[in-house]
Amino acid sequence: MIKVKKLKYRFESTSFEFNFDLNSTDIVGVLGKSGSGKSTLFNLLAGFLSPNDGSVFLNGKEITFLKPPQRNISILFQDHNNFNHLSIFENIILGIDPEMEQTQSNFKIVKNIMKKVSLNIDLQKKVSDLSGGEQQRVSIARALLNDPKLILADEPTGNLDPETSEEIMRLLIAVSQEKKAAIIMATHDMHIVKLFPNRTLLVENGNVTEQ
């Protein structure tokens, strides 16, 4: 369960306030014009911004002022947020091991998570050599390593063709449901919005309403 209660943030003359509850397996599409507050909401949930007031609870635990690594939240970006000069193995294991040690244990972890995201490629291949869909699978694999209870997906299919976008969304939803992790997804792709979220939130003028 994710509970956002009177979460307020003020920046210069602009103020935001967010209120909503999510179930642990909700797939939520977040819509809104540029500047409406979507990015502010994501940054508050991720811990990159500190609110002026209000609270965020994740599975009964208050996380409002915890640092990002302490929140049990993973983030997916439109540009994959991979390191092109690193291998698939290094990009994935980075999610739990900053030293990227090539131990037998780490290789086993990476191979297991790659199976879950249907990525059957040489672990030592550079991420820069992969297609857009393959790169997003690497990002999903890394995001799932710490067993998140909430996945924030910021335009996760923005750079992908429609067929690949559907594949990535079905994969992301399947593994998130297996791990009982909710997804909050910001997107402008109405085809994806119609197909996948079971709830849709509209962010408008710093407030959230359910559609």
C-alpha positions as CSV (number, residue, x, y, z in Angstrom):
1,M,0.0,0.0,0.0
2,I,1.3,3.5,-1.0
3,K,-0.3,6.4,0.9
4,V,0.5,10.0,-0.1
5,K,-1.1,12.4,2.4
6,K,-1.1,16.2,1.9
7,L,2.3,16.1,0.4
8,K,3.2,19.7,-0.3
9,Y,6.1,21.3,-2.1
10,R,6.6,25.0,-2.9
11,F,9.0,26.4,-5.5
12,E,9.0,30.2,-5.9
13,S,5.4,31.2,-6.7
14,T,4.4,27.6,-7.5
15,S,2.9,25.2,-5.0
16,F,2.0,21.5,-5.2
17,E,-0.1,19.3,-3.0
18,F,-0.6,15.6,-3.7
19,N,-3.1,13.2,-2.0
20,F,-3.8,9.6,-3.2
21,D,-3.6,5.9,-2.1
22,L,-2.5,3.0,-4.1
23,N,-2.7,-0.8,-3.6
24,S,0.4,-2.8,-3.7
25,T,-0.3,-4.2,-7.2
26,D,-1.8,-1.2,-8.9
27,I,-0.6,-0.1,-12.3
28,V,-1.1,3.6,-12.5
29,G,-0.8,5.9,-15.5
30,V,0.0,9.5,-14.6
31,L,-1.1,12.1,-17.1
32,G,-0.5,15.8,-17.2
33,K,0.8,18.7,-19.3
34,S,4.4,19.8,-19.1
35,G,4.8,21.8,-15.9
36,S,1.7,20.3,-14.2
37,G,3.7,18.6,-11.5
38,K,4.4,15.1,-12.7
39,S,8.2,15.4,-12.3
40,T,7.8,17.1,-8.9
41,L,5.6,14.2,-7.8
42,F,8.1,11.6,-9.0
43,N,11.1,13.4,-7.3
44,L,9.2,13.7,-4.0
45,L,8.3,10.0,-4.1
46,A,11.9,9.0,-5.0
47,G,13.4,11.2,-2.4
48,F,15.2,13.6,-4.7
49,L,13.1,16.5,-3.3
50,S,12.1,17.1,0.3
51,P,8.5,18.2,0.9
52,N,7.5,21.3,2.9
53,D,4.8,19.3,4.6
54,G,2.8,16.0,4.4
55,S,3.9,12.4,4.4
56,V,4.5,9.3,2.2
57,F,3.9,5.8,3.5
58,L,5.1,2.6,1.8
59,N,3.6,-0.6,3.2
60,G,2.9,1.1,6.5
61,K,6.4,2.6,6.9
62,E,6.8,6.3,6.6
63,I,9.5,7.1,4.0
64,T,8.9,10.9,3.7
65,F,12.4,12.0,4.6
66,L,14.4,8.8,4.0
67,K,17.3,9.0,1.5
68,P,16.6,7.5,-2.0
69,P,18.5,4.2,-1.4
70,Q,16.5,3.6,1.8
71,R,13.1,3.8,0.2
72,N,12.7,0.4,-1.6
73,I,11.7,2.3,-4.7
74,S,13.2,1.8,-8.2
75,I,13.1,4.2,-11.1
76,L,13.0,3.6,-14.9
77,F,13.8,6.4,-17.3
78,Q,12.9,7.1,-20.9
79,D,16.6,7.0,-21.9
80,H,17.2,3.8,-19.9
81,N,19.8,5.4,-17.7
82,N,22.4,2.8,-18.6
83,F,26.2,3.3,-18.8
84,N,27.1,2.7,-22.5
85,H,30.8,2.0,-21.7
86,L,29.9,-0.8,-19.3
87,S,28.8,-4.4,-20.1
88,I,25.3,-5.8,-19.5
89,F,26.6,-7.6,-16.4
90,E,28.1,-4.4,-15.0
91,N,25.0,-2.3,-15.7
92,I,22.7,-4.8,-14.0
93,I,24.8,-5.7,-10.9
94,L,25.4,-2.0,-10.3
95,G,21.9,-2.0,-8.8
96,I,23.2,-3.8,-5.7
97,D,27.0,-3.8,-6.0
98,P,28.6,-0.4,-6.8
99,E,32.0,-2.2,-7.1
100,M,30.5,-4.5,-9.9
101,E,32.6,-7.4,-8.6
102,Q,32.8,-10.3,-11.1
103,T,32.1,-13.0,-8.5
104,Q,30.3,-16.3,-9.0
105,S,27.5,-15.1,-6.8
106,N,27.0,-11.9,-8.8
107,F,27.0,-13.7,-12.1
108,K,24.4,-16.1,-10.8
109,I,22.2,-13.1,-9.6
110,V,22.5,-11.4,-13.0
111,K,21.8,-14.6,-15.0
112,N,18.6,-15.2,-12.9
113,I,17.2,-11.7,-13.3
114,M,18.0,-11.7,-17.1
115,K,15.9,-14.8,-17.4
116,K,13.0,-13.0,-15.8
117,V,13.2,-10.1,-18.3
118,S,13.7,-12.5,-21.3
119,L,17.2,-11.2,-22.1
120,N,19.3,-13.9,-23.6
121,I,22.5,-12.1,-24.6
122,D,26.2,-12.4,-23.7
123,L,26.7,-10.8,-20.3
124,Q,29.9,-9.1,-21.4
125,K,28.4,-7.4,-24.4
126,K,28.4,-3.6,-24.2
127,V,25.1,-1.9,-23.6
128,S,25.8,0.5,-26.4
129,D,25.5,-2.4,-28.8
130,L,21.9,-3.3,-27.8
131,S,18.6,-2.2,-29.3
132,G,16.4,0.2,-27.5
133,G,14.1,-2.6,-26.3
134,E,17.1,-4.6,-25.1
135,Q,18.5,-1.6,-23.2
136,Q,15.2,-1.1,-21.5
137,R,15.2,-4.8,-20.4
138,V,18.6,-4.2,-18.9
139,S,17.2,-1.2,-17.0
140,I,14.3,-3.2,-15.8
141,A,16.6,-6.0,-14.6
142,R,18.7,-3.6,-12.6
143,A,15.6,-1.9,-11.1
144,L,14.2,-5.3,-9.9
145,L,17.4,-6.5,-8.1
146,N,16.6,-4.7,-4.9
147,D,13.0,-6.1,-4.7
148,P,11.3,-2.7,-4.9
149,K,7.8,-2.3,-3.6
150,L,7.2,0.7,-5.9
151,I,8.5,1.3,-9.4
152,L,8.5,4.8,-10.8
153,A,8.5,4.7,-14.6
154,D,9.1,8.0,-16.3
155,E,8.1,7.6,-20.0
156,P,9.5,4.0,-20.0
157,T,8.5,3.4,-23.6
158,G,9.1,6.9,-24.9
159,N,11.9,6.0,-27.4
160,L,10.4,2.6,-28.5
161,D,8.2,1.6,-31.4
162,P,4.6,0.5,-30.6
163,E,5.3,-3.2,-30.8
164,T,8.4,-3.0,-28.5
165,S,6.5,-0.7,-26.2
166,E,3.8,-3.3,-25.6
167,E,6.4,-6.0,-25.1
168,I,8.3,-3.9,-22.5
169,M,5.1,-3.0,-20.6
170,R,3.8,-6.6,-20.5
171,L,7.2,-7.7,-19.2
172,L,7.4,-4.9,-16.6
173,I,3.9,-5.6,-15.3
174,A,4.5,-9.4,-15.2
175,V,7.7,-9.1,-13.1
176,S,6.2,-6.4,-10.9
177,Q,3.1,-8.5,-10.1
178,E,5.4,-11.4,-9.3
179,K,7.2,-9.2,-6.8
180,K,4.0,-7.4,-5.7
181,A,5.4,-4.0,-6.6
182,A,3.1,-1.2,-7.7
183,I,4.0,0.8,-10.8
184,I,3.4,4.6,-11.2
185,M,4.1,5.5,-14.9
186,A,4.2,8.9,-16.4
187,T,3.5,8.8,-20.1
188,H,2.2,10.7,-23.1
189,D,1.5,7.5,-25.0
190,M,-2.3,7.2,-25.0
191,H,-2.1,3.7,-26.7
192,I,-0.2,2.5,-23.6
193,V,-2.6,4.2,-21.2
194,K,-5.6,2.5,-22.8
195,L,-4.0,-0.9,-22.7
196,F,-2.2,-1.3,-19.4
197,P,-3.0,0.9,-16.3
198,N,-5.8,-0.2,-14.0
199,R,-6.0,3.3,-12.7
200,T,-5.2,6.7,-14.2
201,L,-4.3,9.9,-12.3
202,L,-4.3,13.4,-13.8
203,V,-1.8,15.9,-12.4
204,E,-3.1,19.4,-13.0
205,N,-1.9,22.6,-11.4
206,G,0.0,20.6,-8.7
207,N,-3.0,18.5,-7.7
208,V,-4.0,14.9,-8.4
209,T,-7.4,13.7,-9.5
210,E,-8.4,10.2,-10.5
211,Q,-9.8,9.6,-14.0
